[in-house]
């Protein structure tokens, strides 16, 4: 996909997370994005397939880490090896996107970036692509920053929110709103107020901008990281790159792109007023009613796959007697459930998870405990 200026367009997939709430299936080398959570394909492969009509695989870039790089390459064998970028240490999304940005700048000079999570579910792929096309059109103009906003279906406290202001323009019949502000995860009462107002969207972490725009934002709002990445860029495609990456990357600030770039860019606009006399960045949100889910826990998988209220979900041969609302997962074993309700049961070769569905968010605490006990065999 190219705009009228013939600028190269690329999708950057963020695939370095651990997905600890999907333990015991999710491990350091096989995290959530490399697992077949909701279909027979991995979440990463599903993401690439969804983008295929817009981005050829030679226009995909993936930011992952050293432990997961081999798995990513197996899932996306047609993506050029130089476009699989492995962080030596995790430094959150601002650094990960910055790493991709300097590689794109080195290869293309400037490019349009679609920055997308590799482990989310989208039910309406056609509408998703329509929204992405519109977002890329807006982002093709210098200084524009675009984020997709998910219309909230409930007062969720686990997501960040985006408050919209006025409609700035329409693209392919879809409104593009000026962003008034980004807000942190709210408490339950505030989340209810947000949803009732009709002015807020969930922030799903899907961003669009030109490489030059993003790097300029880094220079303004995260100068230490910008300088370090500029130093690293000089080593790209040289024999010294790997050593320089390990030396320089840990110096990058550990902060999300929301806090580092999107919030200050939005506040900058508010400070200078609507006239835009001194304003540089323009931050837009596009509503994306696309059947989105971040698939944040085993309970979310059950919610997505259950055919009707109260249904059990099982990927293997199973039997249920007076048992409802359960999620049962085992590759090799027959599961019989009798008289139980609302359970998550996940069995692997070396571990077994059993918990109520409403406690599925706490599975990550198991991983923390295993880390404290140095049980690397189970991590």
C-alpha positions as CSV (number, residue, x, y, z in Angstrom):
1,X,0.0,0.0,0.0
2,X,1.4,3.4,-1.0
3,X,0.2,6.9,-0.7
4,X,0.3,9.6,-3.4
5,X,4.0,10.5,-2.4
6,X,5.1,6.9,-3.1
7,X,6.4,6.6,0.4
8,X,7.2,3.1,1.5
9,X,4.8,1.6,4.0
10,X,5.7,-1.0,6.6
11,X,4.1,-2.7,9.5
12,X,6.1,-3.1,12.7
13,X,4.8,-6.0,14.9
14,X,5.6,-5.8,18.6
15,X,6.3,-9.4,19.6
16,X,8.5,-9.4,22.6
17,X,6.1,-9.8,25.4
18,X,6.0,-12.8,27.7
19,X,2.3,-13.4,28.2
20,X,2.7,-14.6,31.8
21,X,-1.0,-15.0,32.3
22,X,-1.0,-17.8,29.8
23,X,1.3,-20.0,31.9
24,X,1.8,-23.0,31.8
25,X,1.6,-22.9,28.0
26,X,3.4,-19.6,27.7
27,X,7.1,-19.8,28.5
28,X,10.1,-17.6,27.9
29,X,10.8,-19.1,24.5
30,X,7.2,-19.8,23.6
31,X,5.2,-16.8,24.7
32,X,1.6,-16.0,24.0
33,X,2.2,-14.6,20.5
34,X,3.9,-17.8,19.4
35,X,1.0,-20.0,20.7
36,X,-2.2,-21.2,18.9
37,X,-4.5,-19.6,21.4
38,X,-7.8,-19.1,19.5
39,X,-7.1,-21.1,16.3
40,X,-4.8,-23.6,14.8
41,X,-2.3,-20.8,14.0
42,X,-0.1,-18.8,16.3
43,X,-1.3,-15.3,17.3
44,X,1.7,-13.9,15.4
45,X,0.8,-15.8,12.2
46,X,-2.8,-14.7,12.5
47,X,-1.7,-11.1,12.7
48,X,0.5,-11.4,9.6
49,X,-2.3,-13.1,7.7
50,X,-4.7,-10.4,8.6
51,X,-2.3,-7.7,7.3
52,X,-1.4,-9.6,4.1
53,X,-3.7,-7.7,1.7
54,X,-2.0,-4.4,2.9
55,X,1.6,-5.4,3.6
56,X,3.6,-8.0,1.8
57,X,5.8,-10.0,4.1
58,X,8.9,-8.1,2.8
59,X,7.3,-5.0,4.4
60,X,6.8,-6.6,7.8
61,X,9.3,-5.9,10.6
62,X,9.1,-7.7,13.9
63,X,10.6,-6.5,17.2
64,X,11.1,-9.4,19.6
65,X,13.9,-10.6,21.9
66,X,16.8,-12.9,21.8
67,X,14.9,-15.8,23.4
68,X,12.0,-15.6,21.0
69,X,13.8,-14.7,17.8
70,X,14.1,-18.3,16.6
71,X,10.4,-18.9,17.2
72,X,9.4,-15.8,15.3
73,X,11.6,-16.8,12.4
74,X,9.9,-20.2,12.2
75,X,6.4,-18.5,12.2
76,X,7.3,-15.9,9.6
77,X,9.9,-17.6,7.4
78,X,9.3,-15.2,4.4
79,X,10.1,-12.1,6.4
80,X,13.7,-11.1,5.6
81,X,16.0,-12.0,8.5
82,X,17.3,-8.5,8.8
83,X,13.8,-7.3,9.5
84,X,13.5,-9.5,12.7
85,X,14.9,-7.2,15.4
86,X,15.9,-8.8,18.7
87,X,16.2,-6.6,21.8
88,X,19.0,-7.7,24.1
89,X,16.9,-6.5,27.1
90,X,13.3,-5.3,27.4
91,X,12.9,-1.5,27.4
92,X,9.2,-1.2,26.8
93,X,7.4,0.1,23.7
94,X,9.0,3.5,23.1
95,X,12.5,1.8,22.8
96,X,11.1,-1.1,20.7
97,X,9.5,1.2,18.2
98,X,12.5,3.4,18.2
99,X,14.7,0.4,17.3
100,X,12.4,-0.3,14.3
101,X,12.3,3.3,13.3
102,X,16.1,3.7,13.0
103,X,16.3,0.5,10.9
104,X,13.5,1.8,8.6
105,X,15.3,5.2,8.4
106,X,18.5,3.4,7.4
107,X,16.8,1.4,4.7
108,X,14.2,3.8,3.4
109,X,15.1,7.3,4.5
110,X,11.5,7.8,5.6
111,X,8.5,5.5,5.7
112,X,5.0,5.1,7.0
113,X,4.9,2.9,10.1
114,X,1.9,0.9,11.3
115,X,2.9,-0.2,14.8
116,X,0.8,-3.2,15.9
117,X,0.7,-5.7,18.7
118,X,1.4,-9.3,17.5
119,X,-0.9,-11.0,20.0
120,X,-4.4,-9.4,19.7
121,X,-7.5,-10.9,18.2
122,X,-9.6,-9.1,15.5
123,X,-12.9,-10.7,14.5
124,X,-13.7,-8.4,11.5
125,X,-10.5,-8.4,9.5
126,X,-12.0,-6.6,6.5
127,X,-13.2,-3.7,8.6
128,X,-9.8,-3.7,10.4
129,X,-8.0,-3.3,7.1
130,X,-10.4,-0.5,6.1
131,X,-9.6,1.4,9.3
132,X,-5.8,0.8,8.8
133,X,-6.0,2.2,5.3
134,X,-7.6,5.4,6.6
135,X,-5.1,5.6,9.5
136,X,-2.2,5.4,7.0
137,X,-3.7,8.2,4.9
138,X,-3.8,10.5,7.9
139,X,-0.3,9.4,9.0
140,X,1.2,10.1,5.6
141,X,1.2,13.8,6.4
142,X,4.2,14.9,8.4
143,X,3.6,15.6,12.2
144,X,0.5,13.5,12.3
145,X,0.2,10.8,15.0
146,X,-2.7,8.3,14.7
147,X,-4.1,5.8,17.2
148,X,-7.0,3.4,16.8
149,X,-9.6,3.6,19.5
150,X,-11.8,0.6,20.4
151,X,-15.4,1.6,21.3
152,X,-15.8,0.2,24.8
153,X,-18.3,-2.5,25.4
154,X,-18.1,-2.4,29.2
155,X,-16.5,-0.3,31.9
156,X,-13.1,-2.1,31.8
157,X,-10.5,-1.0,34.4
158,X,-7.6,-2.9,32.8
159,X,-7.2,-0.7,29.7
160,X,-6.0,2.8,29.1
161,X,-8.6,5.2,27.6
162,X,-8.5,7.9,24.9
163,X,-10.8,10.9,25.1
164,X,-11.9,12.3,21.8
165,X,-12.5,16.0,21.0
166,X,-14.0,17.3,17.7
167,X,-14.1,15.6,14.4
168,X,-11.1,16.8,12.3
169,X,-11.9,15.1,9.0
170,X,-13.5,12.0,7.4
171,X,-11.6,9.3,5.6
172,X,-13.5,6.7,3.6
173,X,-16.6,7.7,5.5
174,X,-15.0,7.3,8.9
175,X,-14.5,10.1,11.4
176,X,-11.1,11.1,12.6
177,X,-11.2,12.8,15.9
178,X,-8.7,15.1,17.6
179,X,-7.4,13.4,20.7
180,X,-8.2,15.5,23.8
181,X,-6.2,13.3,26.2
182,X,-4.9,9.9,27.1
183,X,-5.9,8.6,30.5
184,X,-4.5,5.8,32.6
185,X,-6.4,2.7,33.7
186,X,-9.4,4.1,35.7
187,X,-11.1,2.7,38.8
188,X,-14.5,1.1,38.3
189,X,-16.6,4.3,39.0
190,X,-14.5,6.4,36.6
191,X,-14.6,3.7,33.9
192,X,-18.5,3.7,34.1
193,X,-18.4,7.5,33.6
194,X,-16.1,7.2,30.6
195,X,-18.3,4.6,28.9
196,X,-21.5,6.4,29.6
197,X,-20.2,9.7,28.1
198,X,-19.6,8.2,24.7
199,X,-16.4,10.2,24.3
200,X,-13.9,7.6,25.3
201,X,-12.2,4.7,23.5
202,X,-10.0,1.9,24.7
203,X,-6.4,2.3,23.8
204,X,-5.4,-0.9,22.0
205,X,-1.8,0.2,21.3
206,X,-2.1,0.5,17.5
207,X,-0.3,3.5,16.2
208,X,0.6,5.1,12.8
209,X,3.1,7.8,11.8
210,X,6.0,8.6,9.5
211,X,9.4,7.5,10.7
212,X,10.6,11.1,10.5
213,X,7.7,12.2,12.7
214,X,8.3,9.6,15.3
215,X,12.0,10.3,15.5
216,X,11.4,14.0,15.8
217,X,9.0,13.2,18.7
218,X,11.7,11.1,20.3
219,X,14.1,14.0,20.0
220,X,11.7,16.4,21.7
221,X,10.2,14.2,24.4
222,X,12.8,11.4,25.0
223,X,16.1,13.0,24.0
224,X,18.3,10.5,25.9
225,X,16.8,7.6,24.0
226,X,16.9,9.6,20.7
227,X,20.6,10.2,21.1
228,X,21.4,6.6,22.0
229,X,19.4,5.3,19.0
230,X,21.2,7.8,16.8
231,X,24.5,6.3,18.0
232,X,23.2,2.8,17.4
233,X,22.0,3.6,13.9
234,X,25.6,4.2,12.7
235,X,26.3,0.5,13.3
236,X,23.4,-0.9,11.3
237,X,24.5,-3.3,8.6
238,X,28.1,-3.4,9.9
239,X,30.0,-6.2,11.6
240,X,29.9,-4.2,14.9
241,X,26.1,-4.0,15.1
242,X,25.5,-6.9,17.5
243,X,28.1,-5.7,19.9
244,X,26.9,-2.1,19.7
245,X,23.3,-3.2,20.3
246,X,24.2,-5.0,23.5
247,X,26.2,-2.0,24.7
248,X,23.8,0.8,23.8
249,X,20.3,-0.6,24.1
250,X,20.3,-1.0,27.9
251,X,20.8,2.8,28.1
252,X,17.4,3.4,26.5
253,X,14.7,4.6,28.9
254,X,12.2,2.0,30.0
255,X,8.9,3.7,29.2
256,X,5.8,3.0,27.0
257,X,5.2,5.0,23.9
258,X,1.9,6.2,25.4
259,X,3.7,8.0,28.2
260,X,6.8,9.0,26.3
261,X,5.2,10.3,23.1
262,X,1.4,10.3,22.8
263,X,0.6,12.0,26.1
264,X,3.1,14.9,25.8
265,X,2.2,15.4,22.2
266,X,-1.4,15.7,23.1
267,X,-0.7,18.0,26.1
268,X,1.5,20.1,23.8
269,X,-1.5,20.7,21.5
270,X,-3.7,21.6,24.4
271,X,-1.1,24.1,25.8
272,X,-0.8,25.9,22.4
273,X,-4.6,25.9,21.8
274,X,-6.6,25.0,18.7
275,X,-5.0,27.7,16.6
276,X,-1.9,25.5,16.2
277,X,0.3,28.6,15.8
278,X,3.2,26.9,17.7
279,X,1.9,23.3,17.5
280,X,3.8,20.6,15.7
281,X,2.3,17.2,16.3
282,X,-1.4,16.5,15.6
283,X,-2.8,13.5,17.4
284,X,-5.9,11.7,15.9
285,X,-8.0,8.8,17.0
286,X,-10.0,6.6,14.6
287,X,-12.8,4.5,16.0
288,X,-12.2,0.8,15.2
289,X,-15.2,-1.3,15.7
290,X,-13.4,-4.5,14.6
291,X,-14.3,-7.2,17.1
292,X,-11.1,-6.6,19.0
293,X,-9.8,-8.4,22.0
294,X,-6.4,-8.3,23.6
295,X,-6.9,-12.0,24.8
296,X,-5.5,-11.0,28.1
297,X,-6.1,-14.2,30.1
298,X,-7.5,-17.8,29.8
299,X,-10.9,-16.3,30.9
300,X,-10.8,-14.1,27.8
301,X,-10.2,-17.1,25.6
302,X,-13.2,-18.8,27.1
303,X,-15.3,-15.7,26.6
304,X,-14.2,-15.6,22.9
305,X,-14.7,-19.3,22.1
306,X,-17.8,-20.1,24.1
307,X,-20.6,-20.7,21.7
308,X,-23.3,-19.8,24.2
309,X,-23.6,-18.6,27.8
310,X,-22.5,-21.3,30.2
311,X,-20.8,-23.5,27.6
312,X,-17.7,-25.4,28.4
313,X,-14.7,-24.8,26.0
314,X,-12.3,-27.7,25.5
315,X,-9.7,-28.2,22.8
316,X,-9.4,-31.9,23.5
317,X,-11.7,-34.9,23.9
318,X,-13.7,-34.3,27.1
319,X,-16.8,-35.2,29.0
320,X,-18.9,-32.9,31.2
321,X,-21.6,-33.9,33.7
322,X,-23.4,-31.1,35.5
323,X,-20.4,-28.9,34.6
324,X,-20.7,-25.5,33.0
325,X,-18.6,-22.4,32.1
326,X,-15.3,-24.2,32.2
327,X,-12.2,-23.8,30.1
328,X,-10.4,-27.1,29.6
329,X,-7.1,-27.5,27.8
330,X,-4.9,-30.5,27.3
331,X,-3.1,-31.8,24.2
332,X,-2.9,-35.4,25.1
333,X,-5.3,-36.3,27.9
334,X,-9.0,-36.9,28.1
335,X,-10.6,-34.5,30.5
336,X,-13.7,-35.4,32.5
337,X,-15.4,-32.6,34.5
338,X,-18.2,-33.4,37.0
339,X,-20.1,-30.9,39.1
340,X,-17.7,-28.0,38.6
341,X,-18.4,-24.5,37.3
342,X,-16.3,-21.6,36.1
343,X,-12.9,-23.3,36.2
344,X,-9.7,-22.9,34.1
345,X,-7.8,-26.2,33.7
346,X,-4.6,-26.1,31.5
347,X,-2.3,-29.1,31.4
348,X,1.2,-29.4,29.8
349,X,3.8,-32.0,30.0
350,X,5.4,-30.6,33.2
351,X,2.6,-28.4,34.8
352,X,-1.1,-28.2,35.6
353,X,-3.0,-25.0,36.2
354,X,-6.4,-25.0,38.1
355,X,-8.1,-21.8,39.0
356,X,-11.5,-20.1,39.0
357,X,-12.1,-18.2,35.8
358,X,-12.5,-15.0,37.8
359,X,-9.0,-15.4,39.1
360,X,-7.4,-15.9,35.7
361,X,-5.7,-12.5,35.9
362,X,-3.7,-13.8,38.9
363,X,-1.9,-16.5,36.8
364,X,1.0,-14.1,36.3
365,X,1.6,-14.3,40.0
366,X,2.5,-17.9,39.6
367,X,5.3,-16.9,37.2
368,X,6.6,-14.3,39.6
369,X,6.7,-17.0,42.4
370,X,8.6,-19.4,40.0
371,X,11.0,-16.6,39.2
372,X,11.6,-15.9,42.9
373,X,12.2,-19.7,43.5
374,X,14.5,-19.8,40.4
375,X,12.4,-22.6,38.9
376,X,13.8,-22.0,35.4
377,X,12.6,-25.4,34.4
378,X,9.0,-24.1,34.6
379,X,9.7,-20.7,33.0
